[in-house]
Amino acid sequence: MSDDLEQFGEPEGFDPEFGGYFEEEGEEWKTRPLYGAWQQACAQWETVQKLLEAALEGLAAKAKSGDTAVPVDTLTEEQLHATAGDNPHLFLYDHALHLLGEAMCVSVKLEVTNACLYIIRMENASEIRARVRTIQASLLLFAAEGLIQRSYIDAIRREINTFRHAFRAWVQLFEKDEFEDEWGLYV
């Protein structure tokens, strides 16, 4: 792999595996405030995700027990999407799966954002924010329709708010590097 990178002329001293952010001496970077803030954000999101999974598990169970001609868990993803609009039970099940997917994407974006370039960190942070806001909006819909117990909604919203504070503390520690954003977004 390093031979492949040499042919593209990587800048001297740049470590492509870690985006140039880590110390050469060892793991001193783990004691930096950025790493600690990242760990707090990850741990807080894990709490949010567990609560969300518990709440949506109940919603999915309601959808599965509804009047559907075909058991929900035997449908392919394409079949589920195609028929979800015609059946409110399938729609709820499909939407619950979508939210769980959004939550998983937040986890993945958090994990990969620890060690990358500023531009990629900012891009991932923007995606994290958008996905969390989608989850929040959907929870309000589920609350308005009485589909999830209010106690779950309130607990998830509190944990998301705590996550937002941890996320902000982490993002504020991002350091702009010398690499330019070719798209001009994060300058």
C-alpha positions as CSV (number, residue, x, y, z in Angstrom):
1,M,0.0,0.0,0.0
2,S,2.8,2.5,0.8
3,D,4.3,1.8,-2.6
4,D,1.0,2.8,-4.2
5,L,0.9,6.1,-2.2
6,E,4.4,7.0,-3.2
7,Q,3.5,7.1,-6.9
8,F,1.0,9.9,-6.1
9,G,3.7,11.9,-4.3
10,E,2.3,12.1,-0.7
11,P,3.7,15.2,1.0
12,E,6.8,14.5,3.2
13,G,5.9,13.7,6.8
14,F,2.2,13.1,6.0
15,D,0.8,9.9,7.4
16,P,-2.1,8.9,5.1
17,E,-3.4,6.3,7.5
18,F,-4.1,8.8,10.3
19,G,-4.5,12.0,8.3
20,G,-1.4,13.5,9.8
21,Y,-2.9,14.0,13.2
22,F,-1.1,11.5,15.4
23,E,2.2,12.0,17.1
24,E,5.1,10.0,15.8
25,E,6.3,9.1,19.3
26,G,3.4,6.9,20.2
27,E,-0.1,7.2,21.6
28,E,0.2,10.6,23.2
29,W,-2.7,11.8,21.0
30,K,-5.0,9.7,23.2
31,T,-4.6,12.1,26.1
32,R,-5.5,15.2,24.0
33,P,-8.7,17.0,24.6
34,L,-10.0,16.1,21.1
35,Y,-9.8,12.4,21.8
36,G,-11.5,12.7,25.2
37,A,-14.3,14.8,23.7
38,W,-14.7,12.3,20.9
39,Q,-14.9,9.4,23.4
40,Q,-17.6,11.2,25.4
41,A,-19.7,11.9,22.2
42,C,-19.4,8.2,21.2
43,A,-20.4,7.0,24.6
44,Q,-23.4,9.4,24.7
45,W,-24.5,8.4,21.3
46,E,-24.4,4.7,22.3
47,T,-26.9,5.6,25.1
48,V,-29.2,7.3,22.6
49,Q,-29.0,4.4,20.2
50,K,-29.9,1.8,22.9
51,L,-32.9,3.9,24.0
52,L,-34.0,4.4,20.4
53,E,-33.6,0.6,19.7
54,A,-35.8,-0.2,22.7
55,A,-38.5,2.3,21.7
56,L,-38.5,1.2,18.1
57,E,-38.5,-2.4,18.9
58,G,-41.9,-1.9,20.5
59,L,-43.1,0.0,17.4
60,A,-41.8,-2.8,15.1
61,A,-43.6,-5.4,17.2
62,K,-46.9,-3.4,16.8
63,A,-46.4,-3.3,13.1
64,K,-45.6,-7.0,12.9
65,S,-48.8,-7.9,14.9
66,G,-51.0,-5.7,12.7
67,D,-53.3,-6.8,9.9
68,T,-50.9,-7.6,7.2
69,A,-51.5,-10.1,4.5
70,V,-47.8,-11.2,4.6
71,P,-45.7,-11.4,7.8
72,V,-43.5,-8.2,7.8
73,D,-40.2,-10.0,8.4
74,T,-40.7,-12.2,5.3
75,L,-40.7,-9.2,2.9
76,T,-37.6,-8.2,1.1
77,E,-36.5,-4.6,1.5
78,E,-37.9,-3.7,-2.0
79,Q,-41.2,-5.3,-1.2
80,L,-41.4,-3.5,2.1
81,H,-40.8,-0.1,0.4
82,A,-43.2,-0.9,-2.4
83,T,-46.1,-1.8,-0.1
84,A,-45.4,0.5,2.8
85,G,-47.5,3.3,1.4
86,D,-50.6,1.1,1.2
87,N,-50.4,-0.3,4.6
88,P,-49.9,1.8,7.8
89,H,-48.4,-1.1,9.7
90,L,-45.8,-1.7,7.0
91,F,-45.1,2.0,6.9
92,L,-44.5,2.1,10.6
93,Y,-42.2,-0.9,10.4
94,D,-40.3,0.6,7.4
95,H,-39.9,3.9,9.2
96,A,-38.7,2.3,12.4
97,L,-36.1,0.4,10.3
98,H,-35.1,3.7,8.6
99,L,-34.6,5.4,11.9
100,L,-32.5,2.5,13.2
101,G,-30.4,2.8,10.0
102,E,-30.0,6.5,10.6
103,A,-28.8,5.9,14.2
104,M,-26.3,3.3,12.9
105,C,-25.0,5.7,10.4
106,V,-24.4,8.2,13.2
107,S,-22.4,5.6,15.0
108,V,-20.3,4.8,12.0
109,K,-19.7,8.5,11.2
110,L,-18.6,9.1,14.8
111,E,-16.2,6.2,14.7
112,V,-14.5,7.1,11.4
113,T,-14.3,10.8,12.3
114,N,-11.8,10.4,15.1
115,A,-8.8,10.2,12.9
116,C,-9.2,12.1,9.6
117,L,-8.6,15.4,7.9
118,Y,-10.4,18.5,9.0
119,I,-12.5,18.7,5.9
120,I,-13.7,15.1,6.4
121,R,-14.3,15.7,10.1
122,M,-16.5,18.7,9.2
123,E,-18.3,16.8,6.5
124,N,-19.0,13.9,8.8
125,A,-20.1,16.2,11.6
126,S,-22.6,17.8,9.3
127,E,-24.0,14.4,8.3
128,I,-24.2,13.4,12.0
129,R,-26.2,16.6,12.8
130,A,-28.6,16.0,9.9
131,R,-29.2,12.4,10.8
132,V,-29.8,13.2,14.4
133,R,-32.3,16.0,13.4
134,T,-34.1,13.4,11.2
135,I,-34.4,11.1,14.2
136,Q,-35.7,13.9,16.4
137,A,-38.3,15.0,13.9
138,S,-39.5,11.4,13.5
139,L,-39.8,11.0,17.3
140,L,-42.0,14.0,17.3
141,L,-44.2,12.4,14.7
142,F,-44.3,9.1,16.6
143,A,-45.2,11.1,19.8
144,A,-48.0,13.0,18.1
145,E,-49.5,9.8,16.8
146,G,-49.1,8.1,20.2
147,L,-47.0,5.3,18.7
148,I,-44.2,5.3,21.2
149,Q,-44.6,5.7,24.9
150,R,-44.1,9.3,26.0
151,S,-41.5,8.2,28.6
152,Y,-39.3,6.8,25.8
153,I,-39.7,10.0,23.7
154,D,-38.7,12.2,26.7
155,A,-35.8,9.9,27.7
156,I,-34.4,9.8,24.1
157,R,-34.8,13.6,23.7
158,R,-32.9,14.2,27.0
159,E,-30.1,11.9,25.9
160,I,-30.0,13.5,22.4
161,N,-29.7,16.9,24.1
162,T,-26.8,15.6,26.2
163,F,-25.2,14.1,23.1
164,R,-25.6,17.5,21.3
165,H,-23.6,19.2,24.1
166,A,-20.9,16.5,23.9
167,F,-20.9,16.8,20.1
168,R,-20.5,20.6,20.3
169,A,-17.6,20.3,22.7
170,W,-15.9,17.8,20.4
171,V,-16.5,19.8,17.2
172,Q,-15.1,22.9,18.8
173,L,-11.8,21.1,19.2
174,F,-11.4,20.4,15.5
175,E,-8.3,22.1,14.2
176,K,-8.2,23.4,10.7
177,D,-5.2,21.9,8.8
178,E,-3.3,23.0,5.8
179,F,-5.4,21.0,3.3
180,E,-7.8,23.0,1.2
181,D,-11.4,22.0,0.6
182,E,-11.8,21.6,-3.2
183,W,-15.5,22.2,-2.9
184,G,-15.1,25.4,-0.8
185,L,-17.5,24.4,2.0
186,Y,-15.2,24.1,5.0
187,V,-12.8,27.0,4.5
